[in-house]
Amino acid sequence: MPPTPRMAWLDALRAVAVLLVLYAHASRYVLTDVRAVTAEWLHAGPAGVMLFFLVSGYIIPASLERHGNLRRFWIGRAGRLLPLYAVVTVAVVLLGFYRPADPATAAVAHATMVPFLLGEPLATPVFWTLAFEMVFYLLVTALFAVRLQRADAVMAVLLTICAVLTAPLAPNAVRTPYAALVLVAGLALVLSGRRWAVTAGGLTLGGLALTLVIAGGQPAHAWDGLLVVAVMFAGTTIYRADTGQTGWWTVAVVAPVVAAGLLANWFAELVSLDALTPRYMARSVITLLVFAGAFAVGMLTRRWRTPSWLATLGVISYSVYLTHYLLLLVMRPLLVHDALVIAYGGTVLIVSWVTHRYVELPGQRWARRMSDVWDEPGRVQQTHAPVRG
């Protein structure tokens, strides 16, 4: 499905993001000499996922407010994310790459899409980003439900301040059954469409989201878990300024605060590892500049004609992101020479096109049909805020 001109620049940014992640993972087995040099100066994986988060922050609240409907939003998210997520999870299990000690708990945790924030081993490592996406969706829902959806700049600053003051977080304190029950109850209230229930459900989901990101998770993101969400709200702040809802002064305040918080905590993590060296400090700064700079360049050049291959790669980027690591595990025994990175990359693109065509798109069509059937009772507020491309 070719991207529309309005969205092409965002699709191009998704393509850049997924290429960074793909390089970060594949270069563990091929192009290792190149990685030995670049890894000293750039965290390609974190740069890629942070760029993804910025794009999500920009576009997700816009999508919700355009419809003014929490039901349509959640049905759309389910149709967009769940089908391929389920297919990849089943494939990982069937291929023997994932054998949880407690299958029932693992299944429930993965059904919530936040297993990373429940201390459960992940079916595939790339699922960790989806957990933070879910946290963002829950917080956006909470703000929308209580009519504070334009508090994104405040949220970004508050989350950044809390991140700096509380790091490192103490993870693994949330249990799967309780979190799953709260999530189901909160969503049921929100989707009921009744004003009091929507408000109660939004507050429930918002509380769950903050609990998950503060007390859940794993040590890998004890230093920057809250900052991941702050980055997404910074993306929303950019969207509001870009559409004239607020002044660009909000971005001038929020962006430096979030950037300073990221660097402060990344440096603090280096101190904890006894690795606060000029080179690693420079790597943190470069990583920040790469993903923030890529987003800025994307915005500044969006009126230009986006290369079709780049925009198309962005369209299938979700498939690329979820399938590339599984394919890496499958093809790992074959990756004995750098030239084979071409074969691996080609396989990823072919499989991703197939999964996008036959898994993602049917899920999206299902979501549109369900939204049309189950629309009006979920409408709680209409905000006309078109996304400009």
Secondary structure, 3 states (H helix, E strand, C coil): CCCCHHHHHHHHHHHHHHHHHHHHHHCCCCCHHHHHHHCCCCCHHHHHHHHHHHHHHHHHHHHHHHHCEHHHHHHHHHHHHHHHHHHHHHHHHHCCCCCCCCHHHHHHHHHCCCHHHHCCCCCCHHHHHHHHHHHHHHHHHHHHHCCCCCCHHHHHHHHHHHHHHHCCCCCCCCCHHHHHHHHHHHHHHHHHCCHHHHHHHHHHHHHHHHHHHHHCCCHHHCCCHHHHHHHHHHHHHHHHHHCCCCCCHHHHHHHHHHHHHHHHHHHHHHHHCCCCCHHHHHHHHHHHHHHHHHHHHHHHCCCCCCCHHHHHHHHCHHHHHHHHHHHHHHHHHHCCCCCHHHHHHHHHHHHHHHHHHHHHHHHHHHHHHHHHHCCHHHECCCCCCCCCC
